[in-house]
């Protein structure tokens, strides 16, 4: 038989056994998961659950732009007409390659600052052509020939005066100019026999202005 002291020792060991097991059953503290960590996990390998709409790419669902329809004959003709009008207006303002250079600008200003016989030349030539017809009376044909001679002589004299003035100004203002004077004189004469409103580039000086 066990003694009283043996039972007491056995009973004393029971509570310690239960206390050890209770300590082992205590759960570890749970670390809370933040929203940023969940989002990062989804970003690395996230596949939408079944039954949910797959996200669309930007621009998805947009219809491709339809190609421009071909122009009709009337529209193409109108487009060409506008292009020609714009080119003519630009040429009227700026001129072309032959109009570039300070010497050419000076020659234009000299011609545009005066009244020239050449502007009357073609109108007078038309009158002479009509008056010289054999059906006209002799006096009319004679007057027409006199007018024609006067116009031709006036054109020659006026052209000489224009060229002399241009030559003097070019030598004074552009002493090292490489411009060929014969080409410059012809350029000025051709401008002088063109009606003022039809000159290109458009005149930049008024009649009577000092050059």
C-alpha atoms as a printed R data frame, in Angstrom:
    type eleno elety resid chain resno       x       y        z
1   ATOM     1    CA   UNK     A     1   0.000   0.000    0.000
2   ATOM     2    CA   UNK     A     2   1.070   3.451   -0.688
3   ATOM     3    CA   UNK     A     3   1.840   5.672    2.057
4   ATOM     4    CA   UNK     A     4   0.139   9.048    2.582
5   ATOM     5    CA   UNK     A     5   3.219  10.875    1.458
6   ATOM     6    CA   UNK     A     6   3.173   9.044   -1.885
7   ATOM     7    CA   UNK     A     7  -0.358  10.124   -2.705
8   ATOM     8    CA   UNK     A     8   0.424  13.685   -1.826
9   ATOM     9    CA   UNK     A     9   3.389  13.696   -4.186
10  ATOM    10    CA   UNK     A    10   1.262  12.262   -6.980
11  ATOM    11    CA   UNK     A    11  -1.490  14.864   -6.511
12  ATOM    12    CA   UNK     A    12   1.081  17.647   -6.413
13  ATOM    13    CA   UNK     A    13   2.361  16.671   -9.847
14  ATOM    14    CA   UNK     A    14  -1.066  16.768  -11.521
15  ATOM    15    CA   UNK     A    15  -1.591  20.596  -11.575
16  ATOM    16    CA   UNK     A    16   1.867  21.164  -13.009
17  ATOM    17    CA   UNK     A    17   1.062  18.756  -15.846
18  ATOM    18    CA   UNK     A    18  -2.131  20.622  -16.739
19  ATOM    19    CA   UNK     A    19  -0.366  23.969  -16.557
20  ATOM    20    CA   UNK     A    20   2.284  22.812  -19.056
21  ATOM    21    CA   UNK     A    21  -0.318  21.666  -21.550
22  ATOM    22    CA   UNK     A    22  -2.282  24.916  -21.257
23  ATOM    23    CA   UNK     A    23   0.850  26.906  -21.977
24  ATOM    24    CA   UNK     A    24   1.505  24.798  -25.048
25  ATOM    25    CA   UNK     A    25  -2.034  25.433  -26.351
26  ATOM    26    CA   UNK     A    26  -1.626  29.247  -26.391
27  ATOM    27    CA   UNK     A    27  -1.827  30.512  -30.028
28  ATOM    28    CA   UNK     A    28   0.873  32.650  -31.590
29  ATOM    29    CA   UNK     A    29  -0.113  36.295  -32.123
30  ATOM    30    CA   UNK     A    30  -1.470  36.944  -35.659
31  ATOM    31    CA   UNK     A    31   0.263  39.714  -37.626
32  ATOM    32    CA   UNK     A    32  -2.357  41.817  -39.493
33  ATOM    33    CA   UNK     A    33  -1.947  41.970  -43.316
34  ATOM    34    CA   UNK     A    34  -2.100  45.472  -44.734
35  ATOM    35    CA   UNK     A    35  -3.979  46.532  -47.859
36  ATOM    36    CA   UNK     A    36  -0.716  47.435  -49.653
37  ATOM    37    CA   UNK     A    37   0.613  43.914  -49.190
38  ATOM    38    CA   UNK     A    38  -2.593  42.452  -50.626
39  ATOM    39    CA   UNK     A    39  -2.438  44.772  -53.617
40  ATOM    40    CA   UNK     A    40   1.221  43.902  -54.240
41  ATOM    41    CA   UNK     A    41   0.435  40.208  -54.114
42  ATOM    42    CA   UNK     A    42  -2.392  40.640  -56.602
43  ATOM    43    CA   UNK     A    43  -0.213  42.715  -58.912
44  ATOM    44    CA   UNK     A    44   2.521  40.052  -59.073
45  ATOM    45    CA   UNK     A    45   0.264  37.191  -60.022
46  ATOM    46    CA   UNK     A    46  -3.366  38.133  -60.052
47  ATOM    47    CA   UNK     A    47  -5.920  36.364  -62.164
48  ATOM    48    CA   UNK     A    48  -9.513  37.597  -61.979
49  ATOM    49    CA   UNK     A    49 -11.959  35.121  -60.542
50  ATOM    50    CA   UNK     A    50 -14.298  33.358  -62.884
51  ATOM    51    CA   UNK     A    51 -17.556  35.172  -63.457
52  ATOM    52    CA   UNK     A    52 -15.927  38.611  -63.378
53  ATOM    53    CA   UNK     A    53 -15.383  40.746  -66.471
54  ATOM    54    CA   UNK     A    54 -11.829  40.810  -67.748
55  ATOM    55    CA   UNK     A    55 -10.392  44.354  -67.603
56  ATOM    56    CA   UNK     A    56 -10.238  45.940  -71.061
57  ATOM    57    CA   UNK     A    57  -7.157  47.543  -72.542
58  ATOM    58    CA   UNK     A    58  -7.210  51.321  -73.011
59  ATOM    59    CA   UNK     A    59  -8.902  52.121  -76.242
60  ATOM    60    CA   UNK     A    60 -10.581  48.719  -76.491
61  ATOM    61    CA   UNK     A    61 -13.928  48.901  -78.195
62  ATOM    62    CA   UNK     A    62 -13.013  51.912  -80.307
63  ATOM    63    CA   UNK     A    63 -13.748  51.525  -83.947
64  ATOM    64    CA   UNK     A    64 -10.815  52.110  -86.315
65  ATOM    65    CA   UNK     A    65 -10.951  55.374  -88.198
66  ATOM    66    CA   UNK     A    66 -12.465  54.889  -91.607
67  ATOM    67    CA   UNK     A    67 -10.166  55.805  -94.506
68  ATOM    68    CA   UNK     A    68 -10.873  59.112  -96.199
69  ATOM    69    CA   UNK     A    69 -13.200  58.713  -99.115
70  ATOM    70    CA   UNK     A    70 -11.802  59.473 -102.568
71  ATOM    71    CA   UNK     A    71 -12.516  62.908 -103.965
72  ATOM    72    CA   UNK     A    72 -14.983  63.322 -106.761
73  ATOM    73    CA   UNK     A    73 -13.898  64.954 -110.023
74  ATOM    74    CA   UNK     A    74 -15.554  68.220 -109.035
75  ATOM    75    CA   UNK     A    75 -13.868  68.244 -105.601
76  ATOM    76    CA   UNK     A    76 -10.462  67.410 -107.094
77  ATOM    77    CA   UNK     A    77 -10.884  70.181 -109.683
78  ATOM    78    CA   UNK     A    78 -11.854  72.663 -106.964
79  ATOM    79    CA   UNK     A    79  -8.878  71.607 -104.857
80  ATOM    80    CA   UNK     A    80  -6.495  72.162 -107.772
81  ATOM    81    CA   UNK     A    81  -8.057  75.542 -108.474
82  ATOM    82    CA   UNK     A    82  -7.548  76.637 -104.864
83  ATOM    83    CA   UNK     A    83  -3.947  75.414 -104.917
84  ATOM    84    CA   UNK     A    84  -3.251  77.411 -108.095
85  ATOM    85    CA   UNK     A    85  -4.875  80.508 -106.612
86  ATOM    86    CA   UNK     A    86  -2.781  80.236 -103.449
87  ATOM    87    CA   UNK     A    87   0.409  79.737 -105.470
88  ATOM    88    CA   UNK     A    88  -0.411  82.762 -107.633
89  ATOM    89    CA   UNK     A    89  -1.122  84.911 -104.567
90  ATOM    90    CA   UNK     A    90   2.164  83.855 -102.970
91  ATOM    91    CA   UNK     A    91   4.054  84.608 -106.193
92  ATOM    92    CA   UNK     A    92   2.320  87.968 -106.369
93  ATOM    93    CA   UNK     A    93   3.572  88.801 -102.850
94  ATOM    94    CA   UNK     A    94   7.016  87.194 -102.804
95  ATOM    95    CA   UNK     A    95   7.941  86.651 -106.435
96  ATOM    96    CA   UNK     A    96  10.184  83.848 -107.638
97  ATOM    97    CA   UNK     A    97  13.901  82.988 -107.604
98  ATOM    98    CA   UNK     A    98  14.633  85.578 -110.296
99  ATOM    99    CA   UNK     A    99  13.257  88.327 -108.039
100 ATOM   100    CA   UNK     A   100  15.603  87.662 -105.120
101 ATOM   101    CA   UNK     A   101  18.529  89.824 -104.149
102 ATOM   102    CA   UNK     A   102  18.955  93.444 -103.022
103 ATOM   103    CA   UNK     A   103  19.902  94.594 -106.520
104 ATOM   104    CA   UNK     A   104  16.671  93.219 -107.965
105 ATOM   105    CA   UNK     A   105  14.709  94.859 -105.185
106 ATOM   106    CA   UNK     A   106  16.376  98.181 -106.004
107 ATOM   107    CA   UNK     A   107  15.584  97.789 -109.718
108 ATOM   108    CA   UNK     A   108  11.922  97.108 -108.931
109 ATOM   109    CA   UNK     A   109  11.691 100.164 -106.710
110 ATOM   110    CA   UNK     A   110  13.227 102.376 -109.404
111 ATOM   111    CA   UNK     A   111  10.680 101.187 -111.973
112 ATOM   112    CA   UNK     A   112   7.717 101.310 -109.565
113 ATOM   113    CA   UNK     A   113   8.504 104.846 -108.402
114 ATOM   114    CA   UNK     A   114   7.853 106.377 -111.846
115 ATOM   115    CA   UNK     A   115   5.401 106.342 -114.720
116 ATOM   116    CA   UNK     A   116   6.841 104.420 -117.642
117 ATOM   117    CA   UNK     A   117   6.149 104.628 -121.361
118 ATOM   118    CA   UNK     A   118   6.139 100.863 -121.496
119 ATOM   119    CA   UNK     A   119   2.800 100.631 -119.693
120 ATOM   120    CA   UNK     A   120   1.221 102.419 -122.673
121 ATOM   121    CA   UNK     A   121   3.133 100.476 -125.262
122 ATOM   122    CA   UNK     A   122   0.835  97.477 -125.676
123 ATOM   123    CA   UNK     A   123  -2.317  99.602 -125.631
124 ATOM   124    CA   UNK     A   124  -0.809 101.855 -128.309
125 ATOM   125    CA   UNK     A   125   0.280  98.807 -130.302
126 ATOM   126    CA   UNK     A   126  -3.326  97.611 -130.413
127 ATOM   127    CA   UNK     A   127  -4.492 100.999 -131.711
128 ATOM   128    CA   UNK     A   128  -1.731 100.992 -134.320
129 ATOM   129    CA   UNK     A   129  -2.671  97.482 -135.413
130 ATOM   130    CA   UNK     A   130  -6.271  98.546 -136.006
131 ATOM   131    CA   UNK     A   131  -5.337 101.863 -137.625
132 ATOM   132    CA   UNK     A   132  -2.828 100.258 -139.989
133 ATOM   133    CA   UNK     A   133  -5.462  98.108 -141.617
134 ATOM   134    CA   UNK     A   134  -5.631  98.601 -145.392
135 ATOM   135    CA   UNK     A   135  -9.367  99.262 -145.076
136 ATOM   136    CA   UNK     A   136  -8.641 102.459 -143.135
137 ATOM   137    CA   UNK     A   137  -8.245 105.822 -144.905
138 ATOM   138    CA   UNK     A   138  -4.678 106.849 -145.704
139 ATOM   139    CA   UNK     A   139  -4.686 109.610 -143.073
140 ATOM   140    CA   UNK     A   140  -5.602 107.100 -140.345
141 ATOM   141    CA   UNK     A   141  -2.845 104.744 -141.413
142 ATOM   142    CA   UNK     A   142  -0.379 107.633 -141.408
143 ATOM   143    CA   UNK     A   143  -1.345 108.725 -137.906
144 ATOM   144    CA   UNK     A   144  -1.110 105.147 -136.691
145 ATOM   145    CA   UNK     A   145   2.410 104.813 -138.036
146 ATOM   146    CA   UNK     A   146   3.414 108.098 -136.390
147 ATOM   147    CA   UNK     A   147   1.983 106.937 -133.059
148 ATOM   148    CA   UNK     A   148   3.793 103.627 -133.374
149 ATOM   149    CA   UNK     A   149   7.107 105.345 -134.035
150 ATOM   150    CA   UNK     A   150   6.598 107.726 -131.106
151 ATOM   151    CA   UNK     A   151   5.792 104.866 -128.750
152 ATOM   152    CA   UNK     A   152   8.842 102.883 -129.861
153 ATOM   153    CA   UNK     A   153  11.132 105.882 -129.482
154 ATOM   154    CA   UNK     A   154   9.659 106.769 -126.096
155 ATOM   155    CA   UNK     A   155  10.128 103.188 -124.896
156 ATOM   156    CA   UNK     A   156  13.784 103.198 -125.915
157 ATOM   157    CA   UNK     A   157  14.503 106.562 -124.257
158 ATOM   158    CA   UNK     A   158  12.634 105.622 -121.084
159 ATOM   159    CA   UNK     A   159  14.453 102.288 -120.856
160 ATOM   160    CA   UNK     A   160  17.823 104.018 -121.199
161 ATOM   161    CA   UNK     A   161  16.974 106.445 -118.399
162 ATOM   162    CA   UNK     A   162  15.815 103.626 -116.130
163 ATOM   163    CA   UNK     A   163  18.956 101.587 -116.773
164 ATOM   164    CA   UNK     A   164  21.242 104.547 -116.140
165 ATOM   165    CA   UNK     A   165  19.579 105.276 -112.809
166 ATOM   166    CA   UNK     A   166  19.688 101.653 -111.728
167 ATOM   167    CA   UNK     A   167  23.344 101.340 -112.729
168 ATOM   168    CA   UNK     A   168  24.319 104.435 -110.732
169 ATOM   169    CA   UNK     A   169  22.448 103.327 -107.619
170 ATOM   170    CA   UNK     A   170  23.864  99.792 -107.761
171 ATOM   171    CA   UNK     A   171  27.443 101.086 -108.031
172 ATOM   172    CA   UNK     A   172  26.795 103.483 -105.159
173 ATOM   173    CA   UNK     A   173  25.032 101.118 -102.752
174 ATOM   174    CA   UNK     A   174  26.463  97.754 -103.766
175 ATOM   175    CA   UNK     A   175  30.028  98.423 -104.979
176 ATOM   176    CA   UNK     A   176  30.964  94.747 -104.606
177 ATOM   177    CA   UNK     A   177  27.849  93.404 -106.259
178 ATOM   178    CA   UNK     A   178  28.243  90.288 -108.400
179 ATOM   179    CA   UNK     A   179  24.989  90.905 -110.253
180 ATOM   180    CA   UNK     A   180  25.275  90.943 -114.038
181 ATOM   181    CA   UNK     A   181  24.171  94.412 -115.092
182 ATOM   182    CA   UNK     A   182  22.841  93.318 -118.492
183 ATOM   183    CA   UNK     A   183  20.496  90.822 -116.824
184 ATOM   184    CA   UNK     A   184  19.466  93.442 -114.265
185 ATOM   185    CA   UNK     A   185  18.684  96.013 -116.986
186 ATOM   186    CA   UNK     A   186  16.569  93.527 -118.922
187 ATOM   187    CA   UNK     A   187  14.740  92.637 -115.704
188 ATOM   188    CA   UNK     A   188  13.911  96.299 -115.108
189 ATOM   189    CA   UNK     A   189  12.804  96.909 -118.719
190 ATOM   190    CA   UNK     A   190  10.460  93.923 -118.700
191 ATOM   191    CA   UNK     A   191   8.923  95.209 -115.485
192 ATOM   192    CA   UNK     A   192   8.530  98.681 -116.936
193 ATOM   193    CA   UNK     A   193   6.376  97.434 -119.830
194 ATOM   194    CA   UNK     A   194   4.108  95.450 -117.468
195 ATOM   195    CA   UNK     A   195   0.953  97.073 -116.143
196 ATOM   196    CA   UNK     A   196   1.466  98.160 -112.544
197 ATOM   197    CA   UNK     A   197  -1.345  96.001 -111.187
198 ATOM   198    CA   UNK     A   198   0.077  92.924 -112.887
199 ATOM   199    CA   UNK     A   199   3.640  93.266 -111.617
200 ATOM   200    CA   UNK     A   200   5.058  90.553 -109.390
201 ATOM   201    CA   UNK     A   201   6.201  90.992 -106.739
202 ATOM   202    CA   UNK     A   202   3.685  93.733 -106.074
203 ATOM   203    CA   UNK     A   203   5.097  97.295 -105.981
204 ATOM   204    CA   UNK     A   204   6.364  98.327 -102.555
205 ATOM   205    CA   UNK     A   205   6.737 102.054 -103.334
206 ATOM   206    CA   UNK     A   206   4.330 104.653 -104.641
207 ATOM   207    CA   UNK     A   207   4.785 106.685 -107.786
208 ATOM   208    CA   UNK     A   208   6.940 109.698 -106.992
209 ATOM   209    CA   UNK     A   209   8.726 108.172 -103.975
210 ATOM   210    CA   UNK     A   210  12.422 108.948 -103.705
211 ATOM   211    CA   UNK     A   211  14.624 105.883 -104.094
